[in-house]
Amino acid sequence: MPLERLQKILARAGLASRREAERIIQEGRVSVNGRIITQLGFKADPTKDYIKVDGKSINQFEPKVIILLNKPKGYVSTVKDPKGRPTVIDLLKKIKWRVYPVGRLDFDAEGLLFLTNDGELAFKLSHPRFLVPRTYMVKVSGIVEEKELLRLNRGIRLEDGVAKAELCELVKYSDTNSWIKIVVTEGRNRLIKRMFLAIGHPVLKLKRIQFGPIKLGKILPGEFRFLTHEEVKKLKEINLT
């Protein structure tokens, strides 16, 4: 087997995303054949070299799993939380594999969240350069006018750059609020909330209903399921090269 970069091996083993694997290496937590490695360019052969993370041998051939969770409000989309708040991992106590969230949903947001031990797929689904669409239903304060939706479709400047909706349409409204369906292709921190705040309509409720080709469906908040073989195939068929 040809040599591979160490961070790629760790990601494929499901230990972390590639970006997180780079941090783990730089922190001196990875050894190859008993030698601590901190260089990101280091290459190894996972079929021959003895690779450890935090003193424990990696399992290169652990089966890859992808879980679809309907994240409820009141959970952080991380493995651990320094503030002691509940995490999405707390909802997966019966899962024997060590999985990681693909991107994030805000603490008070809900809906579709993938968790996986496939670091390569997680990286490609979450990195903005791959333009994987995320679809949300958003309840905002006030009545959103067509010209305001057009601003979001054309692109609106935020403090960290321009943000653009691939689709933004009014679904329904009342005297005091509006429901909007919006599709974006990146996962910047609090992006949807900041976009609507920029046009004067604070977000009251945020729910992700689709990620790429996979829809949330009727799964209840706090419940999860494994993706089917066909669903995994659809994810991997997205143009992620």
C-alpha positions, 0 to 999 in steps of 0.5 A: 500500500502506498504511503499516505499523509498521517492526517488522512490516515487518522481521518479515514480511521474515523478518529477525527476530521482531517482538520482536527487530525492536523491539530491532534498531530501538531499537539504531539498526540500521535506516534508512529512505530513509537516515535512522536510525530508533529509534522503534517507532511509525515507519511505512513503505511497504515497496513504496516506502521504501528500508529497510536493516538493518545497512546491507543492504537487506531483501528484502520478498518473500523466500519464507516457509519453515517447517522442522521440525527434530528437534533432538538433545541438545547444541545450543542453540536460538539463531542464535549462542551466546556460549559457542561451543556448537553451535547448531541453525543449524549443522544447516541449513548447506544452507539459503539462507534466514536462519531463526530458531528458534520458541521454544526447547528446552533444550540437553539437550532434543530433539525438534520445533523449528520454524525460519522466516523468517516473523516474524509466524507465529513470534511468534504460535506462541511468544507465550503469549497465543495458547495454542498447545499443545506436547506432550512425552514426559518421563522423570522420576526415581521413580514419579509418582502420580496425585495428583501428576499431578492437581496439574500438571493443576490448576496448580502455583505456580512462582517466576514464576507458576502453571504448568498442564498441559492434559494430563498422563498416565502412559505407563509406569513402571519401578522407578526412573522414569516416562514422562509425556506432558504438554501445555502452552500456553506456553514459559517457560524450563525450564518442564517441568523446573521443574514436575516438580521442584516435585512431587519428580521431576527430569527425566531426558529431555525430548522435544517430539513435537508443536507445535500440529497438527504431529507430529514423526513418524519424522524422525531426530535432527539431520535436518529437512524443510520443512513441506508446504503443507497443514501450513503451512495447518493452522498458520495455521488455528489460532486466532491472531487 
